[in-house]
Structure formats: structure tokens, C-alpha cells
Amino acid sequence: MKTKEKAVLVQQFVTEGRFLAMPMTFEGESYPIPPDESYLNAFAESPKGDQFYGSTGGKKCHVFAGGAKGACGGILDLGVAEGAFDIPVVLHLKSFEKHYKTYENIIFIANMQDEATIYCSTVLLSHDSIQEPSFYSFPFEPLTSLLGTRFFDAVLTPDCQFLIGLSDKGILSIEIETGKVNKVFECNLNATFIKKLAQLDDQAYFIDKQGEFIALDLSSLSCTPTGIKGNFDEKSWGFCICQNSILYANGSGKLFAFDTQNKSIVEAGQAPLPEMQCMCNLPDNRIFGVCGAEIGFFFRFDFASGTSEALGAIVTAMGTRRYGFEFSKMTTGKDGEIYLCENDRGGHLWIYSPSISI
């Protein structure tokens, strides 16, 4: 019997740049997050770029904090969101000084069986996270709960006064000071399409049930249909911002770009393998992504020329020796590094330092 052919590339490993895989623990300061609870989901960096926050899933859902500079750094488990099966959003809210100590407020959304709960948490940062780590996490404080609701993504308004969430009940705004909830836009989401908010300055974009891009103004809290439908299928993924465009891939790995200014969609290129996992762009407009099933294949895409270059399978021999399999999110850091959230049992937070010259 003839087996179904799969798209494959010759086995090789990434030699351009450098990968580092950080285990989900800060040795001596935090118990490790168990392997079956280490499927990384959300990730956010503080404005200064010195700290980051995120979430994991699996048997239990954790929220974590950490920091990294070069090959130094660590991750601290802030605690478990009891009853949650998914934490799709963790965002940095604000930093403040008190009694010569630095505190940071974060906000996150926990999806539970019958409701979604929005939490605020305060983290006391260390002044010397290398020699004298002194992280401290205060108990999670529920801001509000919404019965019969599930969130998929969320962003903050420019003034950080409102959390704007993409949910199965439409676009909802939550006032952070009071927890008051209002519906901004009534929409139905397609069960198989991308459920993400792509933020570009004071605008965010999402896809409705028909596959149309909807523009969300984060200042006026109003939504406007663009009249442009994307080429989506059930395996479409990506949603990477580059040069005022939203880049995404369909199931076959074909790349498309939605121009938010000209309100048009063009075919931008082709990923080396089908089944896009995630993408992100650097300040110099280089775009990196992970594609393919099983062991993810790392690639670089040039938006101007529309060409892709396969860089190899993700692996590190520094610190933790590990192959990278499936990833849920890629985020560009303040120093041009790339954070990759490994969505796998015993998942690690990966940091990629791109080469300066290509």
C-alpha cells in the first residue's frame, strides 16, 4: 500500500545565530514547573525589556516571571491559576517604585470550565537577579469573572485603562480600575480560523466568521469592517506585523500579506514547509518563523523579495541540550532577541540571538 507523502527537508540544524533553552525553574528560588504542566502559551515583555512574563498549560496552568541577559537568567513560577484549563493572555500593566523597591503589575486571563476570570498580580523584582535573586509574587487578585465566556486573545489600550479581549461573545472591554465589562463589537468567530488580535500602533485587527478583517480602534473602542477577506483555511496561522502589513500563512505554507493602509491582500511568498507554527519580525524587517509538523523547522523570510531560506531544525547544546519541537508563540525582545514558547511536554522558553550579518 502506498503511504501518503509528506513534505520534508534534508535533516540539518540551525547554525546561523544562537539558541538557548531556558528550563521552567529558577534554581534555588522556585520549584520547577512539572513537565506535564509546561506547555508554554502566552508571553509578554516589560517595557524596559529586563523582565518577562508568561503562562503554561497542561494538567495545571501556571503564570511565570523571569529575566535574561545574554546566557544569564532564570524563570520563577508565580503560581497556579486554580481551575483554569488555558491562560491565553498575560500582559505587563505597569511598574512602580515603593520604599526603594521595584514592583510590576501584570494582568492575565484564565479560561475555566464555566467562566473566564481576569486576574491582576503584583511582582516584587530583584535588584540583582544574578547573585541575589529576590523575586516575590503576591496572591493573584481576581478583577472580574464572566460566566459562559472564553477568551482567545487580548490587548491593552494605549493608556492602559482598558483590556480589550477577543472572546466567543465578541469584542469585550474591561475597565482595569473597576472591572466593569462592556461589549464593543458583536461578532461570531469561525471555529477553524485564526483567533488572534494583531496590534499595529493604536489599531488591532481580527478575523470574523466569514474571514473578513475587522479593524479595532483602541483609542475610540470602535470596530470597522475592512471589506477584505483573507485566504484562510483551518490550518492558517502566523499573524506577524511587518511594514504596516499583517503576514500569515495558510495550511500549505503559502504566505499572504494584508496591507492595512491600502486595504489589500497580496501573495507574499512560500514557507519551506506547510503547517506554520509561529512567526515574528525584527526591527530590521527580517522575519523568522517555525514551520512543519513534529520537529519544527526554522526559517527566515525576506518580505521585500518574497524569498524564504530554510535554516534548519531547532536545537541547542548550550546549557540544556534539547531539540525544539512545537512552538505556540514568537516574540521579539527589546535587544533584537527572539523568544519562542515551546508548546510541548517539558517545554522550555527558547531565546534566539540572530546573526548580525546575513
Summary of the structure (lengths in Angstrom):
residues: 358
radius of gyration: 19.9
end to end distance: 44.6
largest distance: 72.6
contacts: 1179
relative contact order: 0.15
helix: 1%
strand: 56%
